[in-house]
Amino acid sequence: MAKLACEFIGIKSINPFWLASAPPTDKAYNVVRAFEAGWGGVVWKTLGEDPGAINVSSRYGVHYGQNRQVIGFNNIELITDRPLQTNLDEITQVKKDWPDRVIIVSLMVPCEEEPWKLILHRVEATGADGIELNFGCPHGMPERGMGAAVGQVPEYIEKVTRWCKQYSSLPVIVKLTPNITDIRAPAEAAIRGGADAVSLINTINSITSVDLDTMSPEPSVGGKSTHGGYCGPAVKPIALNMVSEIARHPASANIPISGIGGISNWRDAAEFISLGAMNVQVCTAAMLFGFKIIKEMCSGLSDWMDKKGYLNINDFCGAAIKNTNDWKYLNMNYKRVALINQDHCIQCGRCYAACEDTSHQSIAITEKAGAREYTIIEEECVGCNLCQITCPEPEAISMIDIDTGKPHLNWTHDPRNPLREKQ
């Protein structure tokens, strides 16, 4: 049987699923309910100096798909608006009551040495397992010189991380902002500062919708709004890429990663782990469906690991990194084409419309026994996958490999590359 128990920067967890720093981890009541449901750990909602932040009403916006499926979630909520000591007292008690569960405390104070020194001492006294530095909040706090305002400047990341390692014995996780051009630079800064791990991604700057009657973006606060932090299933591809960028970059490949961003089920978690994350943090899915989703996440991941023969998380952590590469190293002589399975084709024509109008005109229509039949023109097909993507019947179109008989050729060897001799 696969074991979900794991260890992250010396912290033991009953499973790799933690709740991210967010409204679900704002107080003891929520955290206890999460632990009762089976979550391995939580990152307590970000603490700051007193007086705490003042939050507004309303706070959340949404990007819907068909049938009101939540694709993306937007929030303009700030850090905790509860007194610092109240949070610290609750953290102390919950950790005493649940010693086998992980409590990481998220922190954000001004980018000055003394405030960090003071709050670190108070947090360490709670018995918490570690701290996470919130260098990613994209709204509200950057205007005050915190959050993403720190996370976008590598020098600040390095400096604050070093303070935290100097004034606290707790493991330090640096939470990175995705609102930056190259995620590797802040990761390297965290490493220089002595960080024990990084977590990513924090939320993405966004406006999810506009009320066309009031002409106010959502969520509306008295008819006005602002950009907020985007999360949910829509950000997963961005998060996966940034996690892999850090995991496969020589300067940051050895830093432990806690993966965050659109994780809604066990499969999402497995994908993050395969790209180098050692555990994952979840928020939006828990907010939409409740804490009990952890049961399916754990059972699904465990069952899949059993089928694959993985005994623990480490067995497949980073397994996909070796197959993640820069474009210039991809084989330009590799060929795939589409194949339509006529037994499953429902003759809707969506593949034909997509290919004929916007791709490579690689699908032919013929009349057969009074019905349309769609077939692939193999010599025209470039294997772009568009027909398979647009097809509503999952087994109707597959992509098959074609043996071209040609050797591997990538851009670094191609004579058309003007830099070929230099690479």
Secondary structure by P-SEA (a helix, b strand, c coil): ccccccccccccccccbbbccccccccaaaaaaaaaaccccccccccccccccccccccccccccccccccbbbbccccccccaaaaaaaaaaaaaacccbbbbbbbbccccaaaaaaaaaaaaaaccccccccccccccccccccaaaaaacaaaaaaaaaaaaaccccbbbbbbbcccccaaaaaaaaaaacccccccccccccccccccccccccccccccccbbbbbcccaaaaaaaaaaaaaacccccccccccccccccaaaaaaaaaacccccccccccccccccaaaaaaaaaaaaaaaacccccccccccccccccccccccccbbbbbbbccccccccaaaaaaaaccccccbbbbbcccbbbbbbccccccccccccccccccccbbbbbbbcccccccccccccccccccc
